Amino acid sequence: MSDKVLHCSHCGNKTLMKLVAEHELNDQDHIYERWSADPVHSFYWFSHWKLYLCPVCKNVSLIRLSGDSEDIGPRGEPIITETTLYPPYSIENKYIPTPVGTAFEAALKVRHLEGAVCVLALRRALEKLCKHEGAEGKDLFNKLKNLQDKGKLPPIMDDIAFILRIEGNSAAHADDVEFDTNTVNQLIDFTQTILDYMYTLPNKIKAAQTRIAEIAERDRELKSGAISGAAE
């Protein structure tokens, strides 16, 4: 087992965490064609789960390392994706612009420490998003509305943005409002929904389309080679 320095999303500390459990799963699948007894293409994938214990707050974090034979680097090395499964709030930084992702991560770090500070950080993340997308408007609400008018956000996001703006104003102006855990978690969910729609979902769709096209091209080449060999 190997301990690791991690950021604890429960208490906000970055510390050396003890690896208390782990499990690995490897699997594969094959594609066959009627003209071949051997598979024309094979897929391999793996998942490795690691459970870490924070020495500060005594809570655990569950991390999954995953990869597959289709997602490889320029030298053929597997690309390993690390995902925090628990606590449930994390983002895929590889899809989200760095300033936006950094601001959102800052909000996640303090969500259990101070609700109002977390809400302010969420608002800052949306401000960073608007700046990155070149949104126009005198305030956050109008900037998000501008993104909707440009077709970058669907109409329902307008309602989510309105809620975030009102709660953000309350936190910024020191209004006598208590931001309990449920409220903070809901606002985090809303913000993550916007980030997923803007960045994560389009990139995942594009990656899936690229993978399907590559597999189809590979299958065409294999089939063509098999037919040429049979003709000889």
Protein Blocks (a to p, Z undefined) as FASTA:
>chain_A
ZZdddddfknopacddddfbdcddddddddddfkbcbdfbdcdddddddddddfklopac
dddddddfklccfkopacdddddfbdfbdcdfklpcfklmmmmmmmmmmmmmommlmmmm
mmmmmmmmmmmnopacjbfklmmmmmmmnopacfklmmmmmmmmmmmmmmmnopacdddf
klmmmmmmmmmmmmmmmmmmmmmmmmmmmmmmmmmmmmmmmmmmmmmmmmZZ
